[in-house]
Amino acid sequence: MVKQGLLNITKVIVGILIFSTIFSGCAAIGTTTIYKTNTLNSYNFKKLGYSQLAREERLNKIRPFTSRIYQVAIEDYCSNQALKIEKHDLPNFEKIENVDTTEIIKICIDNDLDGYICTQIKYKFVDNYYDFIPLGKSEDTFVEMKLYDNHGKLIIYTKHNTSAGNSYMMPPKAEKTVRDGTVGALKQIMKEIKRSKIVV
């Protein structure tokens, strides 16, 4: 009887450990650093600016309040960080691959910023089924984020994919995935900055 009880407890503990490993592994799979400068440790960021989303109006038509969810996610996350962050719109921001760095330099000078973050979000809508029973449509996001210094030089480029990096009990909606994707990409930027300060 005692042996059976211990066996059950052991199974539960092993199950929790396996679940935790899979869950933390998923987060690592979903988040990627595409690029970082090798001089990252020379920067001291105290005040950052951030852009509106690329093609913001279009995103808000696809899924209302996308830009608002994104803005709240950034400001909530940064409220717990040792830096100040401000929103300053980037004119004609259509694609993250095509950023006007002269505008970034101007925004940084005008607002006394140490750096500037640009973000692009893409939706991935998928119909979910279980044994042919429709569960609903998931509204996953791919979030790309670039941090530039105040001279318009790219410092860090990260991506977060909520379909690979987050676990949801039910098909997730934009209110959740925009926040999770934004925080995932931003958290990776902050991790890279902190890692660069560690003296080996």
Buried (B, 14 or more C-beta within 10 A) or exposed (E): EEEEEEEEEEEEEEEEEEEEEEEEEBBEEBBBBEEBBEEBEEBEBEBBBBBBBBBBEEBBEBBEBBBEBBBBBBEEBBEEBEBBBBEBEBEEBBEBEEBBBEBBBBBBEEEEBBBBBBBBBBBEEEEBEEEEEEEEEBBBBBBBBBBBBBEBBBBBBBBBBBBBBBEBEEBBBBBBBBBBBBBBBBBBBBBBBEEBEEEE
